[in-house]
Structures are given as structure tokens and as C-alpha cells.
């Protein structure tokens, strides 16, 4: 059963119904549901489907291609010796097909691009010289190595330049979609539990698939993350290796950001990680952002080069805070951490990141979905007192929303200290930016707010149910 993904499904169907041949690229992180989306959309009916092999040389890749051609009805007498030859055989298969629209689905294409493979020129030749000259072909390529697809296909400067008619970056589930998915699997969870699950797993469908009914959330997390037989016990290394050919530099950047919840600028990352300031480092940041692991926030009133880079992937934050810290391989490490200072600190940070991944729901709750607005982060550390605002919404209706995010088990009650901190942030922000817009303090609370005299200056309150809205 396909949960959500209606927009992406419609894009695929629009490509299928086009009067011309279309070239589609579907990409996104490992286990986000790319292959499932494509198969479900076309009811598992393809003129040809093939999946590249992980860590296999060209000779083996070509043999697997031959086997796939045979599976779909081509009488193959030989194994192709190169990719030009391989695509010639694919033409033979297409020519013998009676399908009105020939849907060609090549999964894990990046794995097929081995050293000196010649894959890209062959794909270029197949599409430009033959497939695009017809009107009956839908070519869909897919892969977890998002950076490869973006750099080698989407941003190709050679023959494939601007040939992709439909780019479909597949994002993680929202909270609403995670809730739908759990209901479809008959797993009973409250919204508070779903939020905490999201703080751990993000919206990666495969991670949520590991949740077993009949077990508590804590039991599921211990089982899947902290026991050697757990579904996600070795996920971290596999995740980054699947996305990036040389993951070490990417993991180094991620490790630096994991230590700084407020984020780091490019120059701070270079200094702390002893990176060389060149185009390659910029490509690392761009790739991490395109994969959804980090987010760059231009600070309001500042240039792009002063952007803050923040780690926003819930799973990666959880890995560094808990999985990596399980030095003694405690199979119940998560249960033993519940209620600790580390756990409480992590809750605050992770809930903020969940909110950053649901800014459209926050804007909807504020009634400003139709107002042109921009999302920023902001910090001031030049002098004391400093200030950090992880989410502010700069609106074209002459208002700036400063969002404070709180994760508590009970309705949050503002103390005098909390009030002074919020007012101090507002004051520093206004003085440093010189804004003349009205400033609205907004509270996003996981469990509502207990009103008192200090909370009267809060203009709007966004609650848990607002984050679950289906937009």
C-alpha cells in the first residue's frame, strides 16, 4: 500500500501520459521508498526493469544486464562487452515489445558506473540518438547515490544537459504520513510516541517498517538499534556508503556539526575540520544538503557566504548522541537512557529539528500559507548577551515570527527566566538587524502551554496536532 507520495505519483503518471518520450530521474536517500514508489505507480509492469549491483565490476554488471534482458523476453546469445553494446540490446527488446508506452526502469544506476565504465556516454547515445526520437518510451532512472545522479545526470554539462524532463527528489515522510503508515500496519501509537519516533528515525519509511506491533517504542528502539540482530544496528555506515563514493569526508563534516547544535559557518567547518577551502569542499556541503542531512540557513541580513550549516537529519543526530556512545554494547541502552540529562537535552534539540522539517505545517497553523515568506536562522555571538534563533519567518506582510520550540512531557509553563530569555532574544535581534517590522513571538510546544502572566507576550502557539496536518 502506497502511503502519501501523491504528488510524486502524479508526476510519474504525467510523464507516462506524455505524447513524447520522457526521461525521468527519481532520487533520494537510501530506504526512503524510491523503488517502491515506482513499482506501485506502474503496478509492477515494465517493458524492462534492471537494478545495478553494489560493488561489482563492469563485467559482472553487464552479465546482470544480459540476464535482465532475458527475463523480459529477449533471446540473448551473448553478454555485451560494453555499455554501448548493452543499450543496443535494450533497443532490440524495446522494438519487439507491443506495449503502447515502453516503461524502462533502471534502478541503482550509480552502481553501474564503475571505473572507466563508459556508462554515461552510452546512456547519452541511447537517449539522444534513439529514444528521444520516438514517442513511446518512458525512461526512469533511480538511485540512492543522490549526489551522483545530481552531478552526473541532472547537472550534466554534456549530451544529457537538460534532457531530464521530470526530476523527482523523494523526501522523507512527514509526521502525518508516518501516522498513516503505522495505522496501515495496525501499530497503535499516540502522536507523542510518533513524534518521539520521528526524533529518532526521521521519516524514512524503512526505519518505520522495523517497528513491531505489540512492543513499546522503547522496546522497538532497543531491538532495532542496539542489538546485533537489529534491523538498523549497522545502518550508519551503510547509509553514508550508499550515498557517497568517498564517505569519509562527508562523515567528518557530519561529525563536526553533530557537536554544534547551533550550526557552523563554512569557514568554521573548514577551520575545525582542517579542510582545504576549494570547490570540492563546497560540493561536499551541497551534496549533504541535497540529501537532506544538513540545511544551510542564511542569517537574515547576511550574505549567503555567512550561512549557518546545521545537522537536521534525526537519525544521524540520534546515532551520534546514543548509538555511537553505546560503548559497552548494552542491548537495552535506549531504555536505560530514558529520563537522563543526555536524553532530556537530546529531546529539546531533536524536537527543534522535527519542527524545522515541518515549517509548512507551522506556517499553516499561523494562517500565513498564502503569505510570501522566507525561513531564516539567526545568531549573535559578537558580544554578550548572545542570542540564537533556530527558526524565524520573515513575512511580506510586515511581520517577523521568532519561533521558540519546546519539548516537554507536560504543558510547558513559562517561568520568569524563560520570559526574560525570550525578551532578550527579541531585543538583541531588533537592535542587531535594525528591522522595523512587527515581531511576533511564536511558541511551538509538543504538549501545549499552561497559560500564566509571563506567557501573554506569546502571539501564537503551535501545538503537536498542528504538526500532523496534511497539507
FIMARMAR-479586 format. One record per residue (C-alpha): residue number from 1; x, y, z. Coordinates in steps of 0.05 Angstrom, whole numbers, plus 5000, padded with zeros to 4 digits. Layout:
PT   nr     x     y     z
PT  NUM     X     Y     Z
...
This chain:
PT   nr     x     y     z
PT    1  5000  5000  5000
PT    2  5028  5067  4979
PT    3  5024  5119  5034
PT    4  5026  5192  5013
PT    5  5070  5207  4953
PT    6  5011  5232  4913
PT    7  5050  5290  4881
PT    8  5107  5244  4861
PT    9  5059  5191  4835
PT   10  5023  5243  4793
PT   11  5090  5267  4764
PT   12  5106  5196  4742
PT   13  5037  5187  4712
PT   14  5042  5253  4675
PT   15  5108  5230  4645
PT   16  5075  5165  4625
PT   17  5017  5200  4591
PT   18  5061  5250  4554
PT   19  5055  5248  4478
PT   20  5131  5246  4474
PT   21  5185  5201  4502
PT   22  5205  5225  4572
PT   23  5267  5218  4615
PT   24  5254  5216  4690
PT   25  5303  5216  4748
PT   26  5279  5194  4817
PT   27  5330  5202  4873
PT   28  5334  5206  4948
PT   29  5369  5175  5008
PT   30  5374  5100  5020
PT   31  5309  5067  5042
PT   32  5264  5127  5031
PT   33  5219  5086  4984
PT   34  5241  5105  4914
PT   35  5236  5035  4883
PT   36  5171  5021  4919
PT   37  5140  5086  4893
PT   38  5158  5069  4820
PT   39  5136  4997  4824
PT   40  5070  5014  4858
PT   41  5055  5071  4809
PT   42  5062  5024  4749
PT   43  5033  4963  4784
PT   44  5099  4927  4775
PT   45  5090  4926  4699
PT   46  5151  4946  4659
PT   47  5177  4934  4590
PT   48  5245  4927  4622
PT   49  5269  4932  4693
PT   50  5341  4925  4717
PT   51  5378  4941  4781
PT   52  5453  4955  4786
PT   53  5496  4912  4831
PT   54  5532  4941  4890
PT   55  5608  4939  4889
PT   56  5612  4897  4825
PT   57  5658  4907  4766
PT   58  5634  4924  4696
PT   59  5639  4852  4672
PT   60  5591  4829  4726
PT   61  5545  4889  4715
PT   62  5540  4873  4641
PT   63  5525  4800  4655
PT   64  5469  4820  4702
PT   65  5442  4867  4647
PT   66  5441  4809  4599
PT   67  5403  4766  4649
PT   68  5351  4821  4659
PT   69  5341  4827  4584
PT   70  5330  4752  4581
PT   71  5279  4756  4638
PT   72  5239  4806  4598
PT   73  5237  4762  4536
PT   74  5298  4779  4494
PT   75  5335  4718  4466
PT   76  5405  4739  4485
PT   77  5461  4697  4454
PT   78  5519  4735  4485
PT   79  5539  4781  4541
PT   80  5552  4852  4518
PT   81  5624  4874  4523
PT   82  5610  4948  4537
PT   83  5552  4994  4553
PT   84  5542  5017  4481
PT   85  5532  4945  4463
PT   86  5486  4935  4523
PT   87  5440  4991  4503
PT   88  5437  4964  4432
PT   89  5408  4900  4461
PT   90  5358  4942  4500
PT   91  5336  4973  4434
PT   92  5323  4903  4408
PT   93  5279  4887  4468
PT   94  5240  4952  4460
PT   95  5230  4940  4386
PT   96  5198  4872  4399
PT   97  5151  4899  4452
PT   98  5077  4910  4439
PT   99  5069  4958  4498
PT  100  5038  5023  4477
PT  101  5086  5060  4523
PT  102  5151  5025  4538
PT  103  5169  5037  4610
PT  104  5243  5026  4622
PT  105  5262  5026  4695
PT  106  5337  5025  4713
PT  107  5346  5022  4788
PT  108  5411  5038  4825
PT  109  5441  5067  4762
PT  110  5501  5097  4801
PT  111  5525  5027  4820
PT  112  5532  5011  4745
PT  113  5581  5069  4735
PT  114  5644  5031  4754
PT  115  5715  5055  4740
PT  116  5722  5075  4666
PT  117  5655  5042  4653
PT  118  5633  5085  4594
PT  119  5562  5083  4621
PT  120  5545  5157  4615
PT  121  5566  5165  4542
PT  122  5527  5102  4526
PT  123  5465  5127  4562
PT  124  5473  5194  4527
PT  125  5477  5159  4459
PT  126  5417  5114  4474
PT  127  5373  5173  4494
PT  128  5394  5228  4446
PT  129  5404  5187  4383
PT  130  5347  5138  4390
PT  131  5297  5140  4448
PT  132  5282  5215  4446
PT  133  5268  5209  4371
PT  134  5209  5164  4387
PT  135  5144  5180  4424
PT  136  5133  5115  4462
PT  137  5189  5110  4514
PT  138  5188  5128  4587
PT  139  5259  5120  4615
PT  140  5262  5122  4691
PT  141  5329  5122  4727
PT  142  5335  5116  4801
PT  143  5388  5111  4855
PT  144  5406  5124  4928
PT  145  5471  5158  4909
PT  146  5436  5225  4904
PT  147  5499  5265  4893
PT  148  5518  5220  4834
PT  149  5450  5229  4800
PT  150  5450  5304  4811
PT  151  5521  5315  4788
PT  152  5526  5263  4732
PT  153  5455  5266  4704
PT  154  5414  5325  4728
PT  155  5471  5375  4722
PT  156  5506  5340  4665
PT  157  5541  5390  4620
PT  158  5550  5343  4561
PT  159  5499  5307  4518
PT  160  5450  5296  4575
PT  161  5446  5370  4592
PT  162  5373  5390  4603
PT  163  5349  5322  4580
PT  164  5315  5303  4645
PT  165  5242  5322  4635
PT  166  5219  5303  4705
PT  167  5264  5309  4767
PT  168  5232  5275  4827
PT  169  5272  5282  4892
PT  170  5237  5236  4942
PT  171  5234  5265  5012
PT  172  5223  5232  5078
PT  173  5153  5221  5105
PT  174  5120  5277  5145
PT  175  5092  5263  5214
PT  176  5024  5256  5182
PT  177  5049  5203  5134
PT  178  5085  5165  5189
PT  179  5019  5164  5227
PT  180  4982  5138  5166
PT  181  5036  5085  5156
PT  182  5032  5060  5227
PT  183  4956  5056  5223
PT  184  4961  5017  5158
PT  185  5005  4966  5194
PT  186  4958  4962  5254
PT  187  5012  4990  5300
PT  188  4979  5031  5355
PT  189  5018  5094  5373
PT  190  4998  5160  5403
PT  191  5020  5224  5369
PT  192  5070  5237  5424
PT  193  5101  5169  5411
PT  194  5102  5182  5336
PT  195  5138  5248  5348
PT  196  5190  5214  5391
PT  197  5197  5160  5338
PT  198  5207  5215  5286
PT  199  5260  5247  5331
PT  200  5298  5181  5326
PT  201  5283  5155  5256
PT  202  5261  5216  5217
PT  203  5211  5200  5163
PT  204  5248  5143  5130
PT  205  5194  5091  5114
PT  206  5241  5030  5120
PT  207  5260  5051  5191
PT  208  5187  5056  5210
PT  209  5175  4988  5178
PT  210  5220  4958  5232
PT  211  5171  4979  5286
PT  212  5135  4917  5311
PT  213  5065  4919  5340
PT  214  5058  4892  5410
PT  215  5123  4925  5432
PT  216  5132  4993  5463
PT  217  5170  5046  5426
PT  218  5229  5038  5474
PT  219  5229  4963  5463
PT  220  5229  4973  5388
PT  221  5287  5022  5391
PT  222  5329  4976  5434
PT  223  5314  4917  5389
PT  224  5328  4952  5323
PT  225  5386  4998  5341
PT  226  5423  4966  5399
PT  227  5421  4891  5388
PT  228  5468  4859  5336
PT  229  5409  4825  5301
PT  230  5372  4891  5298
PT  231  5348  4915  5230
PT  232  5384  4982  5238
PT  233  5444  4961  5280
PT  234  5495  4976  5225
PT  235  5454  5027  5187
PT  236  5500  5087  5195
PT  237  5559  5062  5154
PT  238  5514  5031  5102
PT  239  5475  5095  5095
PT  240  5533  5141  5080
PT  241  5570  5089  5038
PT  242  5508  5082  4994
PT  243  5503  5156  4982
PT  244  5574  5178  4972
PT  245  5632  5144  4936
PT  246  5683  5170  4987
PT  247  5641  5179  5051
PT  248  5698  5194  5099
PT  249  5699  5270  5085
PT  250  5623  5273  5089
PT  251  5622  5237  5156
PT  252  5676  5284  5181
PT  253  5631  5344  5166
PT  254  5572  5310  5197
PT  255  5613  5294  5260
PT  256  5632  5368  5268
PT  257  5560  5391  5261
PT  258  5536  5338  5310
PT  259  5576  5373  5364
PT  260  5547  5443  5349
PT  261  5472  5446  5355
PT  262  5471  5519  5333
PT  263  5509  5502  5270
PT  264  5574  5525  5239
PT  265  5591  5571  5181
PT  266  5631  5546  5122
PT  267  5694  5579  5149
PT  268  5684  5548  5218
PT  269  5676  5479  5187
PT  270  5740  5489  5146
PT  271  5779  5512  5207
PT  272  5753  5459  5255
PT  273  5760  5402  5205
PT  274  5824  5427  5172
PT  275  5792  5422  5104
PT  276  5820  5456  5042
PT  277  5776  5514  5021
PT  278  5761  5495  4949
PT  279  5706  5473  4903
PT  280  5709  5401  4927
PT  281  5691  5423  4998
PT  282  5634  5464  4971
PT  283  5610  5403  4934
PT  284  5610  5362  4998
PT  285  5565  5414  5032
PT  286  5520  5418  4971
PT  287  5514  5342  4968
PT  288  5498  5335  5042
PT  289  5445  5388  5035
PT  290  5414  5358  4973
PT  291  5409  5291  5010
PT  292  5373  5324  5069
PT  293  5426  5313  5122
PT  294  5443  5386  5133
PT  295  5408  5451  5120
PT  296  5441  5518  5104
PT  297  5407  5577  5137
PT  298  5423  5645  5111
PT  299  5422  5691  5171
PT  300  5374  5749  5160
PT  301  5412  5810  5136
PT  302  5474  5769  5120
PT  303  5504  5744  5055
PT  304  5499  5671  5033
PT  305  5573  5660  5049
PT  306  5556  5672  5123
PT  307  5503  5618  5122
PT  308  5498  5571  5181
PT  309  5501  5496  5166
PT  310  5461  5454  5215
PT  311  5453  5380  5221
PT  312  5379  5365  5214
PT  313  5374  5291  5199
PT  314  5341  5260  5260
PT  315  5372  5191  5251
PT  316  5443  5219  5246
PT  317  5433  5263  5308
PT  318  5407  5201  5345
PT  319  5466  5160  5321
PT  320  5518  5208  5348
PT  321  5482  5221  5413
PT  322  5465  5149  5431
PT  323  5485  5093  5383
PT  324  5557  5114  5378
PT  325  5560  5126  5453
PT  326  5538  5054  5470
PT  327  5610  5034  5485
PT  328  5592  4971  5524
PT  329  5542  4945  5473
PT  330  5484  4948  5522
PT  331  5424  4917  5485
PT  332  5377  4960  5527
PT  333  5417  5024  5522
PT  334  5358  5066  5500
PT  335  5314  5044  5557
PT  336  5370  5058  5606
PT  337  5380  5128  5577
PT  338  5307  5150  5584
PT  339  5299  5207  5633
PT  340  5374  5221  5636
PT  341  5403  5291  5626
PT  342  5431  5269  5559
PT  343  5362  5244  5538
PT  344  5328  5309  5560
PT  345  5379  5352  5523
PT  346  5371  5309  5461
PT  347  5295  5316  5465
PT  348  5300  5391  5461
PT  349  5348  5391  5401
PT  350  5312  5336  5363
PT  351  5244  5367  5371
PT  352  5272  5432  5342
PT  353  5297  5392  5282
PT  354  5229  5360  5273
PT  355  5198  5429  5272
PT  356  5249  5452  5220
PT  357  5226  5395  5176
PT  358  5153  5417  5184
PT  359  5157  5491  5171
PT  360  5100  5488  5122
PT  361  5055  5459  5176
PT  362  5077  5515  5223
PT  363  5061  5568  5172
PT  364  4994  5536  5160
PT  365  4979  5538  5235
PT  366  4997  5612  5236
PT  367  4950  5625  5178
PT  368  5004  5651  5133
PT  369  5008  5596  5080
PT  370  4987  5646  5028
PT  371  5036  5700  5050
PT  372  5103  5703  5016
PT  373  5155  5688  5069
PT  374  5226  5664  5078
PT  375  5256  5618  5130
PT  376  5319  5640  5167
PT  377  5362  5623  5226
PT  378  5399  5676  5265
PT  379  5452  5681  5318
PT  380  5491  5737  5351
PT  381  5556  5720  5386
PT  382  5598  5783  5376
PT  383  5583  5808  5446
PT  384  5545  5788  5508
PT  385  5490  5772  5516
PT  386  5488  5729  5454
PT  387  5425  5702  5422
PT  388  5406  5642  5378
PT  389  5341  5635  5339
PT  390  5336  5570  5301
PT  391  5272  5587  5264
PT  392  5247  5655  5243
PT  393  5197  5670  5189
PT  394  5206  5736  5152
PT  395  5138  5753  5122
PT  396  5119  5802  5067
PT  397  5060  5827  5109
PT  398  5110  5866  5152
PT  399  5117  5814  5208
PT  400  5175  5771  5231
PT  401  5157  5709  5272
PT  402  5210  5688  5322
PT  403  5196  5615  5338
PT  404  5213  5583  5404
PT  405  5208  5507  5405
PT  406  5196  5468  5469
PT  407  5192  5393  5482
PT  408  5162  5375  5549
PT  409  5121  5317  5575
PT  410  5071  5364  5607
PT  411  5043  5430  5582
PT  412  5100  5479  5582
PT  413  5096  5534  5635
PT  414  5136  5597  5623
PT  415  5178  5619  5681
PT  416  5205  5689  5693
PT  417  5273  5664  5669
PT  418  5242  5638  5605
PT  419  5205  5704  5594
PT  420  5269  5744  5604
PT  421  5307  5699  5555
PT  422  5254  5707  5500
PT  423  5251  5783  5510
PT  424  5326  5787  5509
PT  425  5329  5749  5443
PT  426  5277  5796  5414
PT  427  5315  5857  5437
PT  428  5382  5834  5412
PT  429  5351  5813  5345
PT  430  5317  5880  5335
PT  431  5379  5920  5354
PT  432  5427  5879  5311
PT  433  5383  5874  5249
PT  434  5351  5942  5253
PT  435  5285  5913  5230
PT  436  5224  5958  5231
PT  437  5176  5901  5223
PT  438  5130  5878  5278
PT  439  5160  5819  5317
PT  440  5114  5762  5338
PT  441  5140  5712  5388
PT  442  5113  5643  5369
PT  443  5116  5581  5413
PT  444  5117  5512  5382
PT  445  5102  5465  5440
PT  446  5099  5389  5439
PT  447  5047  5388  5494
PT  448  5013  5456  5494
PT  449  5023  5513  5542
PT  450  5000  5527  5612
PT  451  4980  5600  5610
PT  452  5004  5649  5662
PT  453  5023  5722  5667
PT  454  5090  5711  5633
PT  455  5061  5677  5571
PT  456  5017  5736  5550
PT  457  5071  5763  5504
PT  458  5068  5700  5462
PT  459  5030  5719  5399
PT  460  5015  5650  5373
PT  461  5020  5579  5399
PT  462  5030  5519  5352
PT  463  5015  5451  5383
PT  464  5030  5379  5366
PT  465  4967  5368  5326
PT  466  4986  5426  5280
PT  467  5050  5390  5260
PT  468  5008  5330  5238
PT  469  4966  5369  5189
PT  470  4961  5341  5119
PT  471  4974  5397  5071
